[in-house]
Amino acid sequence: MRLFIRSSKVRLYFTLSDTTGNSMTAEGIFAFIDDVLNLNELAKKVEKPNQTLDAAFGTTLIIGMVIGIPANLICCYFFSTQKSSHENGTYFKRIYTLISFLDLAICILLFPIIEVLFVGRQNWTEKLLFHDSTFCLTWYAMWCVCQEMVIFMVAMLSVSRLVFLKYPHLQAKPNSAWIIPGIVAILVAITLFIGPIASGKATVRYKPNYSSCQIDGLGVPFMKSSHFSSHFSSNSQYNVTPNVTPTATLR
């Protein structure tokens, strides 16, 4: 495995190998990074809840929700009630309506996360919304689809504007603003949610570290644990050997 360190003046090549001289595998690379950066201790610090930071983050989410819900409601109403005699205008109006609706849905879905952040990620009770398995499953499905669809809709908007600016004579089909996102939403749901759960390979459960419900069981085999060191020997030694001399002279 080679590491490349490059700059405008120097180009160095290194080969990572173990003490036997064999090139390291992908798993060995992760173990090497773990040994160098001490990821085990770092992960413990990150996973330890901090009530002050949680409250600050929760306050930020509240501000976003309070501003986002009425703002996106107004946008949804405005774009959905606007009339256009041109097909291209109707097409873009529907795209903006969908984007506003998705943003509104995300703002509403923030409430359970805010609830957990203020009550305590580790001290959650039966009164919390995420405690209900049905709600947890439904919330994750909506959160997953909305997040991915917002990204897709912005990309669709950008590509559409580029196409119609370059080819102004083209006429859009307004219904495609509903049909294309609908197909993509179904594919997203099947790929990230329905498929893994229906196959029995994954479940959705509340995860304190995320302050929300997340899918569990889809991790890469040697990365399922939050600590790399649990899969590799802590006494492993690695060599970093330079292969090529600098290609330019430093000044």
C-alpha positions in Angstrom: 0.0 0.0 0.0 1.5 3.4 -1.0 1.1 6.7 0.6 1.7 9.8 -1.6 2.8 13.1 0.0 2.8 15.7 -2.7 3.5 19.4 -3.0 4.5 21.8 -5.7 8.2 21.2 -4.8 8.4 17.7 -3.4 6.9 14.4 -4.3 7.5 11.5 -1.9 6.3 7.9 -2.1 6.0 5.6 0.9 5.2 2.0 1.2 3.4 0.7 4.3 4.5 -2.7 5.4 4.5 -4.8 8.5 7.5 -6.2 10.3 7.7 -9.1 7.9 8.0 -6.9 4.9 4.6 -7.7 3.5 2.4 -5.0 2.1 -0.5 -4.1 4.4 -4.1 -4.9 3.6 -7.0 -2.5 4.0 -7.6 -3.8 7.6 -3.9 -3.3 8.4 -4.2 0.3 7.2 -7.0 1.0 9.6 -5.1 -0.7 12.4 -2.0 1.5 11.6 -4.2 4.7 11.7 -5.7 3.5 15.0 -2.2 3.1 16.5 -1.0 6.4 15.3 -4.1 8.6 16.1 -5.2 6.6 19.2 -8.7 6.4 17.9 -9.9 4.3 20.7 -9.4 7.0 23.3 -10.7 9.7 20.9 -13.9 7.7 20.3 -14.5 7.4 24.0 -14.3 11.2 24.4 -16.7 11.8 21.5 -19.2 9.2 22.7 -19.4 10.6 26.2 -22.5 12.9 26.3 -22.0 16.5 27.2 -25.2 18.1 28.5 -24.0 21.6 27.9 -23.2 20.9 24.3 -26.4 18.9 23.8 -28.4 21.9 25.2 -26.6 24.3 22.9 -27.2 22.1 19.9 -30.8 21.6 20.9 -31.3 25.3 21.2 -29.8 25.8 17.7 -32.2 23.2 16.3 -35.1 25.0 18.1 -34.2 28.2 16.4 -34.0 26.5 13.0 -37.3 24.8 13.5 -39.1 28.0 14.7 -37.8 29.9 11.7 -38.0 27.0 9.2 -41.6 25.9 9.8 -43.4 29.2 9.1 -41.0 30.2 6.4 -41.4 26.9 4.5 -45.2 27.0 5.0 -45.3 30.4 3.4 -43.1 29.2 0.5 -45.3 26.1 0.0 -48.4 28.2 -0.1 -46.9 30.8 -2.4 -45.5 28.3 -5.0 -48.6 26.1 -5.0 -51.0 28.9 -5.6 -49.0 30.7 -8.3 -50.4 30.3 -11.8 -48.3 30.1 -14.9 -49.4 30.0 -18.5 -46.0 28.6 -19.6 -45.2 24.9 -19.1 -41.6 25.7 -18.0 -42.9 28.1 -15.4 -45.3 25.4 -14.0 -42.4 22.9 -14.0 -40.1 25.0 -11.9 -43.0 26.1 -9.6 -43.6 22.5 -8.8 -39.9 21.8 -8.1 -39.8 24.8 -5.7 -43.0 23.6 -4.0 -41.4 20.1 -3.4 -38.2 21.6 -2.0 -40.2 23.8 0.4 -42.3 20.8 1.4 -39.2 18.6 2.1 -37.6 21.4 4.1 -40.8 21.8 6.1 -40.9 18.1 6.8 -37.3 18.1 8.0 -38.0 21.0 10.4 -40.9 19.1 11.9 -38.9 15.9 12.2 -36.3 17.8 14.3 -38.7 17.9 17.3 -37.9 14.3 18.6 -34.2 15.0 18.4 -34.6 18.2 20.4 -36.6 16.3 23.0 -33.8 13.8 23.5 -31.1 16.5 23.6 -32.8 18.3 26.5 -34.0 15.2 28.4 -30.7 13.4 28.1 -29.4 11.0 25.4 -28.6 8.3 28.0 -31.5 8.9 30.3 -34.4 8.6 27.9 -37.7 7.3 29.3 -40.9 5.8 28.1 -42.3 9.3 27.7 -40.0 10.1 24.8 -41.2 9.7 21.3 -38.3 7.6 20.2 -39.1 5.0 22.9 -42.0 3.8 20.7 -40.7 1.3 18.2 -43.4 2.2 15.6 -42.7 5.9 15.9 -38.9 5.1 15.7 -39.3 3.2 12.5 -41.7 5.7 10.9 -39.5 8.6 11.9 -36.3 7.1 10.4 -38.1 6.2 7.1 -39.3 9.8 6.7 -36.0 11.3 7.9 -34.0 9.2 5.5 -36.1 9.8 2.5 -36.5 13.6 3.1 -32.8 14.1 3.6 -31.8 12.3 0.4 -34.7 13.9 -1.6 -33.7 17.4 -0.6 -30.2 16.8 -2.1 -31.7 15.3 -5.3 -34.3 18.1 -5.7 -31.6 20.8 -5.5 -29.5 18.9 -8.1 -32.6 18.5 -10.3 -33.3 22.2 -10.0 -29.7 23.1 -10.9 -29.6 20.7 -13.9 -33.0 21.9 -15.1 -31.9 25.6 -15.0 -28.7 24.7 -16.9 -30.6 22.8 -19.6 -33.3 25.4 -20.2 -30.8 28.3 -20.2 -28.7 26.5 -22.8 -31.7 25.4 -24.8 -34.4 28.0 -24.3 -36.6 26.5 -27.0 -37.1 23.3 -25.0 -40.5 22.8 -23.4 -40.6 21.1 -20.0 -43.3 18.6 -19.1 -44.8 19.9 -15.8 -45.8 16.4 -14.6 -42.2 15.3 -14.7 -41.6 17.5 -11.7 -43.8 15.1 -9.7 -43.0 11.8 -11.5 -39.2 11.9 -11.4 -38.9 12.8 -7.7 -41.5 10.2 -6.9 -39.5 7.4 -8.6 -36.3 8.5 -6.9 -38.0 8.6 -3.5 -39.2 5.0 -4.0 -35.7 3.9 -5.0 -34.2 5.6 -2.0 -36.7 4.0 0.4 -36.1 0.5 -1.1 -32.3 0.9 -1.0 -31.8 2.5 2.3 -34.8 1.3 4.3 -37.2 -1.2 3.0 -34.7 -3.6 1.4 -32.3 -4.0 4.4 -35.1 -4.4 6.9 -37.2 -6.8 4.8 -34.1 -9.0 4.3 -33.6 -9.2 8.0 -30.1 -7.9 7.8 -30.9 -4.6 9.6 -33.1 -3.1 12.2 -34.0 0.4 13.2 -33.4 1.4 16.9 -32.7 4.4 19.0 -29.0 5.2 19.3 -27.9 7.5 22.1 -24.8 8.6 20.2 -26.9 10.0 17.4 -29.7 11.3 19.6 -32.1 9.6 17.1 -33.3 6.4 15.6 -30.9 4.9 13.1 -30.5 1.8 11.1 -28.3 -0.9 12.6 -26.6 -3.9 11.0 -25.2 -2.5 7.7 -21.7 -1.8 8.9 -18.6 -3.1 7.1 -17.5 -6.3 8.9 -14.3 -5.0 10.3 -15.8 -1.6 11.1 -18.9 -2.6 13.0 -17.3 -1.7 16.3 -16.8 2.0 17.0 -13.2 1.2 17.9 -10.8 -0.2 15.4 -8.5 -1.5 18.1 -11.0 -4.2 19.1 -10.3 -6.0 15.8 -6.6 -5.7 15.7 -3.7 -6.3 17.9 -2.6 -3.3 19.9 1.0 -4.5 19.7 1.1 -4.5 15.9 4.2 -2.7 14.4 4.4 -1.1 11.0 7.2 0.2 8.9 7.0 3.3 6.6 9.7 3.1 4.0 10.6 5.8 1.5 10.7 4.6 -2.1 11.6 7.5 -4.2 13.8 10.5 -3.6 12.3 14.1 -4.0 11.7 15.0 -7.7 12.5 18.6 -7.2 14.9 20.7 -5.2 13.6 22.8 -2.3 14.6 26.5 -2.4 
